[in-house]
């Protein structure tokens, strides 16, 4: 049995707990939280909850620690901190900062003799693998990535921080014409605005200035200013009825050509459609946690990404079973 610990019990942490139920070779050993442990009610009977301050006492109980924090402030500190004492995995998704995050975690993991894996999920993660495969197979080509339709949790949080907003959610939506052109094998040069739109659903506080809220959303730098953004004001009842889930999805394309003069066009598309973004991400994390435990047993140390993991390490099946049924 691979013994895992969960650090952070939000949407992603609960998703990891659910994913354990579908993997009979993995056992949930403990949950660690910054909150009062007595305030949490787990779905799995008999699993203890500890405060993060008590983590040192459980080093020998955990094979892999799944760190379920936010990329903005939590993971850059948590992953490198705990990689010294545990094998760890995270879903750090700030693409531009992955190189520096990798370097910091690699130093910590090697110092502690552990294995760490960062930026694991569906993007970065599964989409990253498909981009790499596509580039290797079709070196003469172009990449496209479309996200959505789905909820962006970071952008939704940014909306909720605006004065006068009681609740809010933002959906990232691919521009249909751009998506269809790429799917047809065309290679257009697309700006940020031409690839995606953003659709917001906002529950305002009573008496709030709706025009100000809409303007603050549409002009918010790094979030909405570079996109065509639609703001819909709705009631709390409508919000709870129609926008309580966390769906997401997207597609990765590689459009390339082969032949003496590039006369043969090829389209590679990998598409996902998710009812629950955190539950799917958690399932990816757990598969790669299995790989981390195996690498640790082989004496490997340091930080890894999804690029470094052989697919067979993700499966609970033996090599013989994989070759017989999946090759």
N, C-alpha and C positions, 0 to 999 in steps of 0.2 A: 504493500500500500504506500502511495505517495501522500505524505502528510502536508497539507497546506494551511497557511494562516491567511486571514483577510485583514488588511489594515484599511479601515474606512468602511462604514456601513451605510452608504447612500445607495443610489440607483445601481451603480456598477457593483458595489459590494454585495448587494442582494442578488444581483444577477450571477455572480460567481457562486454564491451559496446554492442557487438553483441548479447551476451547471454541474456541480459536484454530484447531484443526484443521478445524472445521466452517465457518469463515469465511475464504474464500480471499482477501478483500481486507484481511485483518489478519495482521500478522507479529509473532511474539514476538522481540523484540530482545535482551532481557536479563532476568535474575532477580536481585533484590537481597535479601540476607538478613543478619540479625544474627548468624547462626551462622558457623562456618568454611565459606567457600564450597566447599572441597574435600570437605566432608561431604555435600553434596547431589548426587544423581544425577537429572538431569532426564529426562523422557520424550522430549524433542525434541533430536535430535542437532545439535550445532554451536552451541547457544545458550549464551553465557557466563553464569557466575554470579559476582556481585561482592558484596563486603561493603558495607553501607549507608554506611560511611565514604567510599566511593569514588563516591558518586552524583553529586557535582558534576561529575566528569569526563565524565559521559554526558548532560548536559543536551540537547545537540543531536542525540542519537541516538534520543530517545524522544518520540513524539507525545502519548501518554497513559500516565500511570503509574497502574496499578490497585493500590490499597493494600489489602492483605489482612490486616488486623490485627483485634484485638478491640476491641469498643466501650467496654469498661470503662476501659481506660487507654491503649491504643495509638492509636486513631483520633483522639481529641480533640487529641492532640499531633502525630501524624504528618501528618494531612491539612493542617492549617494551616501546618505547617513546610514541606512539599514543594510546596504550592500556589504558593509564591513563585517556584519555579524550573521547575515542570512543570505541564502540564494533568493534573489528577488526578480520580480517582473512588473513592468508598468505599461501604461498606455499613453505615454507622453506624446502629444500631437501638435506641438508648435514646430512645424516643419523647419523653419529657418534656424531654430536653436538646437536641433538634434545633434549636430557635430559637437557642440560644447557640452551638452548633456551627456553624450556618449563618453567623452574624454573624462569627465568628472566621475562618472559611475565606474568606468573601467579601472581607474586608479584605486577607488575604494574596494571594488570587488577583488582585485588582485592582492591588495593589502590584507584582506581577510581570508584569502584562499577560497572565494566563492564564485559562483556564476550568476551573472545578471543579464536580463534581456529587457531592452527598452523599446518604446514606440511600437507596441504590439496591439493589434486590433484589426479594423478593416481599412482604415486610412488615417495614419500610416499602418501598415501591416499587410493584409491580403492584397490590397490595391498596389502596394509597393512591389510585391512579388510579381504581379502581373505586368507592371511597367518594366521591371527588369527583364522578365522573360520576353516580352515583346521587343525590347531593344536588342536583345541578343539574337532573336530569331529573324527579325526584320531590321537590320542595321540601317537600311535606306528607308527611313520612315519618320512619322510624326506621332507624338503622344497627345491624347486628350483625356481629361478626367472631368466627369460631370457628377455633381453631388445633388441628391434629392430625387423626388420631392421628399423632404424630411425636415424634422425639427433640429435646429441648431441650438444646443443647450447654452453655449457661450453667448450667442447673440440674444437669446431669450432672456438670459440673466442681465444683459446690458439694458434691455428695454425695462425690466422690472426695477432697475436702479434709478430711473427717471422720476423726478418729483411729480406726484399726481397719478402714478400708475399703480393700480392695486394688484394686477396680474397681467402677464403677457407671454406670448409665445411667437417665435419667428420660424417660418418655413423657408428653406432654400429650394428654389424651383429652377430646373434647367429651362433655358429658352427653347421651345419646341423646334423652331426652324434650325437652330444651331445643332441640336442633338440629331435631328433627322439628316442634315447634311453630312455629318461625320459618319453616321450609321450607313449612309449610302456610299461611303468611300471617298468623299470629298475631303480636301485638306484646307479649309478656310483659316485665315488668320483672325482670331477672335479676341476682342478685348474682354476685360472682366465683365463689363456691362452687357456684352453681347452673348455671354455664356450662361449667366444666371440672373434671376430676379429674386427679390426678397419680399415675402408677404407676411405682414404682422397682424396679430389679433390682440387687441389691448382692452383690458377691463379698467376704465378710469375710476379714480376716486370721485365721490360725489362733489360736484362743483369744480372739478379740475378744468384747466384751460386746455381744451382739446387741440386747438390750433398750435399752441406752444409745444405740446407733447409730440404732435405729428412732425413739426419742424425739427425738434431735437432728434427724433429718430432718423429722419431722412438726411440730416446733415452730419450725423455722428461719424467722425473720421475712423478709418480702419474697420468699420462695421457696415455702415449703410451708404456712406457718401458716394461710393464708386458704383452703386447699383441702382437700377430702377426699383423703387421700394413702394409698396402699397400698404397703407395703415388702415385697418378696419377696427372701429370701436364697437365692442359688443358687451352684452350683459354677462354677469358672472355665471348665471344659469347656462347660457349658451356656451361659455368657455368650458365649464365643467362637462357639459354634454358632448361637445364636439372636439375639444382640444386637450383632453387629459392624458393622451398617450404620448409615446416617444418614438414614432416611426422614423425610419430614414432609409437611405439606399443610394444607389448611384451606379455609374458605369465607367470602366476604364477601356480606352481604345488605343490600339496601335494600328495606324494606317501605313502600309509599306508596299514596296514594289520589288519584283524580281525580274529576271530575264536580261538578255544582252543589252537592251535599251530601256529597261524598267517598264516594259510594256504590260506586265501582269500585276494587277493591283490586288492586295490582300487586306482584309479587315479582321482584326482580332478584337473581340468584345467580351469583357467579363462584367456581368451585371448582378447586383444584389438588390433585393427588396425586403426590408426588415419591418416587422411589426413592432419590435422593441430593439432600439439601438443598444442600450446598455446590456441587455441579455445576450445579444449576438456577440458584442465585444467581449463579454465575460467568457463566452464559450471559446472564442479564439484564445484568450489569455490562458484558459485552463489547458488547452491542447499544447500550448508552448511551455506551460509550467511542467508538463510531463517531460518535455525535451530537456528542460533545465535540470531536472532531477537526474536524468540519465547522463547528461554531460558531467555533472558533479561526481557521479559514481565512477566516471572514467578518468577523473583527476583534472578535468578542464577548469580553468579559472578565467576571470575577466568578463568584460561586457560583450554581449552579442546582440545582433538584430535578427529579424526574420530572414535576412539574406544568408545568414551563417548556419541555419538549421536544416539538416537533411530531412525531407518529408517523412521518412520512416520513423524518425524520432518522435513525431507527433502522435503516432497511432499506438493504441494498446495492443494491437495484433503483432504477431511475430512476423519476421521477414518472410517466412515461408507462406504464411496466411495472406499477406499482402500480395505477394507475387502470384499466388493461385487465384485470387478473387478480384484484384483491382488492376493488375498490369495489363 
